[in-house]
Amino acid sequence: MKLHWLMYLIVGVFVMGFSFFIRSKSDNAQQFMLFIWAGGIFILIAIYKLGREWLQNKPAKVKKSAKAEPEMQETNLNVKYCTACGAAMRHFDRFCYKCGNSLMSHTGHKARK
């Protein structure tokens, strides 16, 4: 499970702040330095993860050249043609959109007129 950068930041700030608070009340301040450093490391990890997330979500800049080539459209290999008028149909069409002819000739259906 990946932790979100905000969780690292919250934990780091809490550990650092609480360690500073207890350190100010304690006679032996050195024993809390480890926790202060640990909180700082959590904050640095949060900043690193935030930077990586920002860079990954940043849209890439597209350079436009003077000689831009037109994009080619993909051709559909499942194109059918109407036997009556020759119009191109989609592979799932049952009737011609131009003349209404039935495209299901193999099933024996006839178009209504």
C-alpha positions as CSV (number, residue, x, y, z in Angstrom):
1,M,0.0,0.0,0.0
2,K,1.4,3.4,-1.0
3,L,1.0,6.3,1.4
4,H,0.0,9.6,0.0
5,W,2.4,12.5,0.4
6,L,0.0,14.4,2.6
7,M,0.1,11.6,5.2
8,Y,3.9,11.8,5.3
9,L,3.6,15.6,5.8
10,I,1.0,15.3,8.6
11,V,3.1,12.6,10.4
12,G,6.3,14.6,10.0
13,V,4.8,17.9,11.3
14,F,3.2,16.1,14.2
15,V,6.3,14.2,15.2
16,M,8.5,17.3,14.9
17,G,6.1,19.6,16.6
18,F,5.4,17.3,19.5
19,S,9.1,16.6,19.9
20,F,9.9,20.3,20.1
21,F,7.1,20.8,22.6
22,I,8.3,18.0,24.9
23,R,11.9,19.0,24.4
24,S,11.1,22.5,25.7
25,K,9.5,21.0,28.8
26,S,12.2,18.4,29.4
27,D,15.5,18.7,31.3
28,N,17.3,16.3,28.9
29,A,16.8,17.9,25.5
30,Q,19.2,15.6,23.6
31,Q,17.0,12.5,23.9
32,F,14.3,14.1,21.6
33,M,16.7,15.0,18.7
34,L,16.1,11.6,17.1
35,F,12.4,12.3,16.9
36,I,13.0,15.8,15.5
37,W,15.2,14.3,12.8
38,A,12.7,11.6,12.1
39,G,9.9,14.2,11.7
40,G,12.2,16.2,9.3
41,I,12.8,13.1,7.2
42,F,9.1,12.5,6.9
43,I,8.6,16.0,5.8
44,L,11.4,15.6,3.2
45,I,9.7,12.4,1.9
46,A,6.4,14.3,1.6
47,I,8.1,17.0,-0.5
48,Y,9.8,14.4,-2.7
49,K,6.5,12.5,-3.3
50,L,4.6,15.8,-4.0
51,G,7.2,16.8,-6.5
52,R,7.1,13.4,-8.3
53,E,3.3,13.5,-8.4
54,W,3.4,17.0,-9.8
55,L,5.9,16.1,-12.5
56,Q,4.0,12.9,-13.5
57,N,0.7,14.7,-13.8
58,K,2.2,17.7,-15.6
59,P,1.1,17.7,-19.3
60,A,4.0,17.3,-21.7
61,K,4.6,20.3,-24.0
62,V,4.1,19.4,-27.7
63,K,6.4,21.2,-30.1
64,K,4.6,22.3,-33.2
65,S,6.8,22.2,-36.3
66,A,6.4,24.3,-39.3
67,K,5.7,21.3,-41.4
68,A,3.0,19.5,-39.4
69,E,2.0,16.3,-41.0
70,P,-1.8,15.6,-41.0
71,E,-2.8,12.7,-38.7
72,M,-3.9,9.6,-40.5
73,Q,-7.2,8.1,-39.4
74,E,-7.4,4.5,-38.7
75,T,-9.5,2.6,-41.2
76,N,-12.1,0.2,-40.0
77,L,-11.6,-3.3,-41.5
78,N,-15.2,-4.3,-40.7
79,V,-16.8,-2.0,-43.2
80,K,-19.8,-3.3,-45.1
81,Y,-21.3,-1.9,-48.3
82,C,-25.0,-1.7,-49.3
83,T,-25.7,-4.0,-52.2
84,A,-28.4,-1.6,-53.5
85,C,-26.8,1.8,-53.4
86,G,-23.1,1.1,-52.4
87,A,-23.1,3.3,-49.3
88,A,-20.5,2.3,-46.6
89,M,-22.0,0.9,-43.5
90,R,-20.7,0.1,-40.0
91,H,-20.2,-3.6,-39.2
92,F,-23.2,-3.7,-36.8
93,D,-25.8,-1.9,-39.1
94,R,-28.8,-3.9,-40.1
95,F,-30.2,-1.5,-42.7
96,C,-28.7,1.0,-45.1
97,Y,-29.1,4.6,-43.8
98,K,-29.4,5.9,-47.4
99,C,-31.9,3.5,-49.1
100,G,-33.2,1.4,-46.2
101,N,-32.1,-1.9,-47.8
102,S,-31.6,-4.8,-45.5
103,L,-27.9,-5.6,-45.0
104,M,-28.8,-9.0,-43.5
105,S,-28.9,-10.9,-46.8
106,H,-27.6,-14.1,-45.3
107,T,-30.6,-14.5,-42.9
108,G,-33.2,-14.0,-45.5
109,H,-34.7,-10.8,-44.1
110,K,-36.2,-8.3,-46.6
111,A,-36.5,-4.6,-46.3
112,R,-39.9,-3.0,-45.7
113,K,-41.0,-0.6,-48.4
